[in-house]
Structure formats: structure tokens, C-alpha cells
Amino acid sequence: MKHKNDYSVIAFLSTGEVKKWKFVHLLKGFAMFLDQEHPDWMYINVYNRRTGNYLKRFYKGNSVPDFL
């Protein structure tokens, strides 16, 4: 797969807690996972997993694509 686990994601919750995931494949599916498991998330920062470069921030309620 061309895009296999390209992303690392840091989620910021309204409680002040920060959660990190190193291997993320589909960003849209990941946002849906957060909605179910961590409904108090406010925004996520997305990074290129291989280089560590920051790519983009997504806020809860905004449209998140599968890939950047």
C-alpha cells in the first residue's frame, strides 16, 4: 500500500490530556475512532511518521480527509 501508516498523530483533549499514536493509516477513520473513544478531543496535530515533520492540524467537527 502506498500510504500504509504514513502518519503519527497527537490528540489534545479538553481535560488537558495529550495522547499520541505512532502508526495511523487513514486520518478520517482515526477522527471517527477519536469521536467514539475520546469524545472530548479538541484537535489533532498530524505528522509524517517517517520524518517527524508537522503536516497539519484538524479541529473536532471539521472535515478530515483520508490522506494529506
GIRA-V781298 format. One record per pair of residues at least 12 apart in sequence whose C-alpha atoms are under 6 Angstrom apart, sorted by the first residue. I is the first residue (numbers start at 1). J is the second residue. Records with the same first field share a line. If there is no record, write none. Layout:
# GIRA-V781298
I->J ; J
This chain:
# GIRA-V781298
4->25
5->23 ; 24 ; 25
6->49
7->24 ; 47 ; 48 ; 49
8->21 ; 22 ; 23 ; 24 ; 46 ; 47 ; 49
9->21 ; 45 ; 46
10->44 ; 45
11->44
12->41 ; 42 ; 43
13->40 ; 41 ; 42
14->40 ; 41
26->66
27->66
28->64 ; 65 ; 66
42->60
43->58 ; 59 ; 60
44->57 ; 58
45->57
